[in-house]
Structure formats: structure tokens, C-alpha cells
């Protein structure tokens, strides 16, 4: 909760407590608590009132008349003084009548901080690398590829890409990047679309668009660090480019350029530079075989998007246009990564594109063809297998990894759920079946730690004993050619 929300909560609690204080203290506490509550709510009404505070206000509204009514009965200036000084008794309900009401109001008020804890404004972990982090958003259109989701023959495939990169240290107080969008309005549009995609009312996650990450928009590129290896990222089905912001910032702070994609008509909402919003159109048919065909097609589109973005980054690095990142991208060291369906897209992109050097699949079922065999080192992070896990998942993933021509790894993360591998644990209720049991700080630490160890080894010629390093984060299976 914000400081203002805490003050409002304290004011509401004090109103409940005032009824049970000695007569000398009761009026002063009731008046001070009412004033504190009123002032906090007025300010919050201007800055933005979150739904989590509504139960607090409801409880305070119920108790307020009983806290202040006895004081209003006095018609003289001394009415705020104790009854023994005015000579006029102050009426109060008997304790056994007041107790149930006080407990009910206290319970209602307590609902507020519980709701704020379950659906908080996400707080992003501080990146641990040696670089500050900058970010920017670009929009690129592939002139040679038609948009298959529309009937317009002249429509060409357009993707929106967010870049996180090593940056110079920004001045103290520099505005940090808005989460989920370039502007608060874009963030609210995307947040509402994500909520609707999973069947939640958007007000439940109204704290998410208020969040800010650690990156600074447009920060100058770091002067040191040489050329940065490139990490492409594709989000999950219905996911958005920002869904792994904590992970992207951590990688950028360690010297990587992370390029995360929005896939129009697949991502929940994509806001284009001209202001148009493209919402997701992919959905399950309910038939397993048909869904697999659909998923294979969507995965192929995503894989082509990843290859196109890498081509644009190569052009950017060569200097085809003035850009601060020109000459700073090492497009000879490239990893493709993704979460869920994005992981499947990363696997397909690695099969098709010889420019790819490594693959990371964050709990993604391998949709689409399994040939040719993977010829790149691959790391697959998965949740533990449960009776509810798709029985085809591990056999299919094992087939893909075991048939590859390079050493690959599957790391099963204890306590993980599917949403552990994105930013979800930072702002969703800590229910193990939804976000796992690693905690809000543990989830991003484990995912970033394992992927960094892999990337440093295969892209930066770091410590090569991944079989000795990765087991720190979970149960490791190694597949050697």
C-alpha cells in the first residue's frame, strides 16, 4: 500500500479503536482519526483511488457516525471536552451492543490490506548487473510478408518491439519506464486486455499499470561493455512484450540487448504508433487435434517475426539509419527465447535460422514440426510434472532435446508454476497453483539466474560446466549428442 493508503487505513482503524478508549482520550482520537481519514481520501481522490481501499472506506463510514455522534450532541465550544467537564453526559451504546459492530467494521477494514497484498502494485527487483538499464520501443513492418490475420492483400506484417539495453547511469530522480506501455493509457489498455483474456475484471489488477520498472526510456547507451549479445523474446499465447520485464532488465544489466516482441492479433493488445489497438484473435477450438494445428500455425508466424526482428537489428547495427545502438550489437551472438507458446516459437526459429546460436524455452510445449533436429544448445525450464500436466508435454519436449545435435538441458524448477516464468508472481495472488511457491522475489531470481548462467556460457564463453551450475536452481537433465 502507498503511504497515503496506509494513512487512510490508520485513520479508519483509529475510529474503531476510539470507541474503546477512556473518556478523556476518546474525543481527541476520534476527531484526529476522522480528519486524517478525510484528508487522505481527498488526496487519493486526486492521485487515484484503488479498489482495495473501498472496504476500508466502507468500514470507516459505518463506524464514523458512532464515533462522532456523541461529540456532535454538545452545542457549546466545550462539546469536544470529556463529559465530566461539561456536566453533560455523552451517550454511548452498551459495550455488548457495540462490540459486534466494532468487530464487523474492523473485519471490513482489514479486507483492504489483504486485498492490496493479494493484488499489489508490482515492485520490480533491482537489476544485479554492472550496467544501468535503458529501454525504448520500435515498430517495424516487413514489406515482404503479408498479414495473414486480415483479408487485406496490401496489409503487411507489423511488429512492436521493446528493447532493453545496457545504459549509462541516469541522473538521480530520472523518471523510470512505465510498466506495460509507453504511456499510462497504453499500460491501462494492455492491463485490461490481459485481465479479460483470463476472465478477470480489469479492476482487480488496476495496480499493475501504476508500476514502474528500473529502466529509463531513452537512456544513453553504456559507453563501456563493447558489443552486446542479442536475446530475442517471444511472450506466451495472449502475452505481451513486457510480460518478462524483470527478466529482461536483469539480462540487460549484465550486458545483453533484449528485444521482446508484441505479436499483433496474438498478443492480448498491441498499441501501434498511430494509436490503433489490435486485440488478440487467437483462441482455442476445444478440439485437441485442431488446436494443435492452430498452435503450429501461430508458432510459425511468431518464428518468422523473430527472424524478421533479427534482420532489422542487423541493419540497425550496420548503421542503416542513425541510431545510438549502431555498432554496439553483436548479432553474431544471438539467443532466441520465449515463454509458453513463445518458447515453441523460439525452438522453431532456431531450426529455421542459422544466425541463432542458442535457445531458451520457458515452459513451452514444442508446437509444430520437430525436424530438422535442433543444432543449437538449448535450455528448457519447466515446472514440475503433476497429474494435471498435459501427458504429451514431457515426451514431446524430451524428443526435441534428445534428438538435437548440440548439448541441451532441461531444468525442472521445484515450486514453479507456468506463470513463475514471467512477471506474474510480482502482482498476482501468491497461490501456488497459479504462480508457484517461490515467492515474489524468489521467482524472478531463479529464472534470471538459470538463464544468465546458460547465456554467459554459450554466448560469452563463460564457465562451461553448466551441468555443475544449473542444479543450484532445480533438477537437471542433460541431453548430449
Secondary structure, 3 states (H helix, E strand, C coil): CCHHHHHHHHHHHHHHHHCCCCHHHHHHHHHHHHHHHHHHHHHHHHHCCCHHHHHHHHHHHHHHHHHHHHHHCCCCHHHHCCHHHHCCCCCCCCHHHHHHHHHHHHHHHHHHHHHHHHCCCCCCCCCCCCCEEEEEEEEEEEEEEECCCCCCCCCEEEEEEEEEEEECCCCCCCCCCECCCCCHHHHHHHHHHHHHHCCCCHHHHCCHHHCECCCEECCCECCCCCCEEEEEEECCCCCCCCCCHHHHHHHHHCCEEEEEEEECCCCCEEECCCCCEEECCCCCCCCHHHHHHHHHHHHHHHHHHHHHHHHHHHHHHHCCCCCCCCCCEEEEEEEEEEECHHHHHHHHHHHHCCCCCEEEEECCCCCCCCCCCCCCEEEEEEECCCCCCCCCHHHHHHHHHHCCCCCEEEEEECCCCHHHHCHHHHCCCCCHHHHCCCCCCHHHHHHHHHHHHHHHHHHCCCCCCHHHHHHHCCEEEEECC
